[in-house]
Amino acid sequence: MAAKPYFKFYFGDYLADTMHLSTREHGAYLLLIAAYFHTQSPLPDDNKRLSNIVKVSPKVWGQMRLTLSKMFVIKDGFWYHNIIEKELKGESGK
């Protein structure tokens, strides 16, 4: 199945969940969920790959990893995102 070209983005929900993030962390979080949606699969729990996705050095990634990891469920070596999973399964909607 081809990737869907978009997903619904609820700004109020996003802001409610992310107001604690720095500007850099917002950008990183959006790149992570974009990569997840684009590949239609969870992200590998690999610091080098994750730092590449968010376009920062491994050192900078190390500084933001803990904060961003709380936005995902990490299990079996992958980062899962509940909202993106629902979108991929066609279960989104308000």
Secondary structure, 3 states (H helix, E strand, C coil): CCCCCCCCCCHHHHHHHHCCCCHHHHHHHHHHHHHHHHHCCCEECCHHHHHHHHCCCHHHHHHHHHHHHCCCEEECCEEECHHHHHHHCCCCCC
